[in-house]
Amino acid sequence: MARGPASSLFRVYAYKKNSSRIRVLLCNQQYITTSSTSFGQYHHRGASQNPFLSSSFHVPNRPFSTNLITLACLGLISQRKNVLGSDYFHVKPFSSVAEDGDGDVNDNSEGGRTDLVDLGCEFDADSGKSIDFDNENEVTSCHEEEDGVYEDFDSAMAELDNDSVDGEGAANGEGYVHVACRNPLELYRELRDTENGVKLRRSDWVTLTETFGVLSRSGWASDQALAIYIGKAFFPTAVQKFKKFFFKKCSADVAKYLVTLGPADAAVKFLFPIFVEYCLEEFPNEIKQFQGMVESADLTKPHTWFPFARAMKRKIIYHCGPTNSGKTYNALQRFMEAKKGLYCSPLRLLAMEVFDKVNALGVYCSLQTGQEKKYIPFSNHTSCTVEMVSTDELYDVAVIDEIQMMADPSRGYAWTRALLGLKADEIHLCGDPSVLNIVRKICSDTGDELYEQHYERFKPLVVEAKTLLGDLRNVRSGDCVVAFSRREIFEVKMAIERYTNHRCCVIYGALPPETRRQQANLFNDQDNEFDVLVASDAVGMGLNLNIRRVVFYSVSKYNGDKVVPVSASQVKQIAGRAGRRGSIYPDGLTTTLHLNDLDYLIECLKQPFDDVKKVGLFPFFEQVEMFASKLQDVSLSQLLEKFGQNCRLDGSYFLCRHDHIKKVANMLEKVQELSLEDRFNFCFAPVNIRDPKAMYHLVRFASAYSQKVPVNIYMGMPKASASNDAELLDLESKHQVVSMYLWLSQHFERENFPYVQKAETMATDIAGLLAESLVKANWKPESRKTGKPMPQQKADVYDRPRSLIKLKEK
Ligand SMILES: Nc1ncnc2c1ncn2[C@@H]1O[C@H](COP(=O)(O)OP(=O)(O)OP(=O)(O)O)[C@@H](O)[C@H]1O
């Protein structure tokens, strides 16, 4: 029978009956060239020790897991049940989960079952329903449908008495061993060409049904089936059809052999190559469709996505060292000397700082962030946020700051894209050493020359062993107290201002960059009473601060789920803010509020930097669009979900988290008439998904945009600064909405957002009100959810704020 196009993917051959030699033919050359490397990483752990693999098989460019070969090999020697044991390497060639590239994965059957539960049962491409192989009704219906296979137990039993399937020797499998040694393709063809198979007795029928149940639930088999583009969602359907086919056509030998194996791994491994042959012949369309989907979700070799950058001979200079060691300073010197330069910042705040600083030094520089574009006439330099990097423009010098953010689970893709795609003769990377090795690898892939420049802190960071002895009254001028929640920040500020003569500035993530800068300036300025800073981890990056000592109020934080220790790299980054060259505090000190946190701080500072193994990637819209063309009637959120499940990545990359994007996509489902591209772009708008007000406005903006009416801000402008925490939260929220409007105006047709000027004025006014509010803020922080103040503390005696202690105790 002529084979469909999918069958050209590969063929498993067995020569000679008892030989273990398998040869894999790869006929689809185009496929080999595009995909071989990505699959090449998934080697069977024991391949080199396996005589069948190491000596007999030379399969250089195989587009699927080597396990398939092993499996076929083992099919030939399937009597060796112990070889089929649980040490089989469970490959996930299509998984987007960031797993070690070394293939050291052991979750054999468990993982498989989970996959089946999660994926396999959600969709049946054939019937549009889910299939559950454990369902007894299913077995019954199978039985009912399988005409001629098993019509009536009694008559079948009678027939079996005369049938040749039974026999003394057969009871222990003797006499059927030769079945195991047969070429699966031949076996399959024999089954296919049989008119009617053998009639089974009831117990055999039950055993075989159970065996097919095991096959359908086998994570190993469903993973292997991916190699021939039988997707996880379709796998149960394919097994179901194969089962039907098998029951109809099965020969006495094969049935008996399977019965002797029982519903176990060995039977699955015997059946699987036959199943492969069946699928290749029966499901060419499904295979083609899934192959198309997988290939459109191919994120392997991302360096090839930027041919113009690849055509350039780029020089990469890695300024590698801890915080406060002068890396950015040196890189910026080169940036300012260049004819045309680009500075890529991790934060809007820092992009603004560099914009101001460079212009003040007489180098004309424009600003480009998600929210604003400030063009300075005659400027050849640009300071931008890393997400806004243009890979079309040509630069002499580009600086990518905080390059270790490539490994950030959510935003890492923006740094990866900048490094791979920037068209610049010279690219300066500033960051800690954690991504040095992976940058080396990327440069060898891209062919760029890499130069490393290592730095040490100007002055070593000193740990103060005394700590604050648990008493915030021990804070001193120039201290920065670091707490890890907004609530604690205000509790600490209140306590310090109540029990000491110090005044506190505050910096935390929800504050707009303008307000953070204003607070930083207030703190840096020596001529006022604001001499203590209370900040969140937002202080770790971007601001030039005159900090004498960083005091960790706590070394653990709530991660949305539970209280976890702050990571060593974050502790280092934050503590490193203390002491700054050229400031009144050139020597940096750090300590903790409590003595029992001190050891952890010391431990973190002593730890070497992580050696990051993978960096982030995220598909471009074009890739998502191509993927979407392979699917029908799916929402953007489902599309991203499926992309995540099916995308392929090289061992050096992971797919960035996109739960936030999916949540926004879900919210926007109710907005009709948005094109996929617009929907995709809306999902990247900066919005706090936990703030219902902000989410409401985003949906409103999207609705107006989709109806092609001018998008209005329609939001009451606060008249005065906040006098309690609810009003402060409201100001933060409103600023976020305005900022979102500005972001949308930069990312969509400007004429749809005609109130940009109004939004800019509102943003400035709200930032001003926030600054005013923070100066006088001395109220109890409220919960965003209940809007009720936290319980009052005792009036006179200072006590450490309890919130975190309670969480810890829990
Ligand atoms: N050669 C120099 N002359 C004068 N000031 C310098 C010099 N090098 C660095 N500085 C100053 O030292 C401070 C820290 O330098 P820089 O910001 O470059 O450090 P960094 O290693 O990039 O730290 P981070 O990782 O926090 O960005 C800055 O205020 C910078 O202006």
The ligand as an SDF file (V2000), in Angstrom:
LIG
                    3D

 31 33  0  0  0  0  0  0  0  0999 V2000
   35.5700   55.6780   37.0580 N   0  0  0  0  0  0  0  0  0  0  0  0
   34.6230   56.2630   37.7870 C   0  0  0  0  0  0  0  0  0  0  0  0
   34.7260   57.5570   38.1110 N   0  0  0  0  0  0  0  0  0  0  0  0
   33.7720   58.1360   38.8400 C   0  0  0  0  0  0  0  0  0  0  0  0
   32.6820   57.5230   39.3200 N   0  0  0  0  0  0  0  0  0  0  0  0
   32.5270   56.2400   39.0230 C   0  0  0  0  0  0  0  0  0  0  0  0
   33.4930   55.5490   38.2470 C   0  0  0  0  0  0  0  0  0  0  0  0
   33.0700   54.2850   38.1180 N   0  0  0  0  0  0  0  0  0  0  0  0
   31.8900   54.1990   38.7810 C   0  0  0  0  0  0  0  0  0  0  0  0
   31.5710   55.3720   39.3300 N   0  0  0  0  0  0  0  0  0  0  0  0
   30.3630   55.6370   40.1220 C   0  0  0  0  0  0  0  0  0  0  0  0
   30.1820   54.5520   41.0260 O   0  0  0  0  0  0  0  0  0  0  0  0
   28.8080   54.2400   41.1480 C   0  0  0  0  0  0  0  0  0  0  0  0
   28.5950   52.7890   40.7870 C   0  0  0  0  0  0  0  0  0  0  0  0
   28.9780   52.5660   39.4510 O   0  0  0  0  0  0  0  0  0  0  0  0
   28.0920   51.7620   38.4480 P   0  0  0  0  0  0  0  0  0  0  0  0
   26.6860   52.1810   38.5450 O   0  0  0  0  0  0  0  0  0  0  0  0
   28.7470   51.8340   37.1370 O   0  0  0  0  0  0  0  0  0  0  0  0
   28.2540   50.3380   39.0940 O   0  0  0  0  0  0  0  0  0  0  0  0
   27.6600   48.9940   38.5650 P   0  0  0  0  0  0  0  0  0  0  0  0
   28.7010   47.9780   38.7850 O   0  0  0  0  0  0  0  0  0  0  0  0
   27.1290   49.1480   37.2200 O   0  0  0  0  0  0  0  0  0  0  0  0
   26.4930   48.7590   39.6040 O   0  0  0  0  0  0  0  0  0  0  0  0
   25.0050   48.2840   39.3140 P   0  0  0  0  0  0  0  0  0  0  0  0
   25.1040   46.8400   39.0630 O   0  0  0  0  0  0  0  0  0  0  0  0
   24.3560   48.6070   40.5670 O   0  0  0  0  0  0  0  0  0  0  0  0
   24.5180   49.0810   38.1650 O   0  0  0  0  0  0  0  0  0  0  0  0
   28.0730   55.1660   40.2120 C   0  0  0  0  0  0  0  0  0  0  0  0
   27.5490   56.2200   40.9630 O   0  0  0  0  0  0  0  0  0  0  0  0
   29.1350   55.6470   39.2580 C   0  0  0  0  0  0  0  0  0  0  0  0
   28.8680   56.9480   38.7860 O   0  0  0  0  0  0  0  0  0  0  0  0
  1  2  1  0
  2  3  1  0
  2  7  2  0
  3  4  2  0
  4  5  1  0
  5  6  2  0
  6  7  1  0
  6 10  1  0
  7  8  1  0
  8  9  2  0
  9 10  1  0
 10 11  1  0
 11 12  1  0
 11 30  1  0
 12 13  1  0
 13 14  1  0
 13 28  1  0
 14 15  1  0
 15 16  1  0
 16 17  2  0
 16 18  1  0
 16 19  1  0
 19 20  1  0
 20 21  2  0
 20 22  1  0
 20 23  1  0
 23 24  1  0
 24 25  2  0
 24 26  1  0
 24 27  1  0
 28 29  1  0
 28 30  1  0
 30 31  1  0
M  END
$$$$
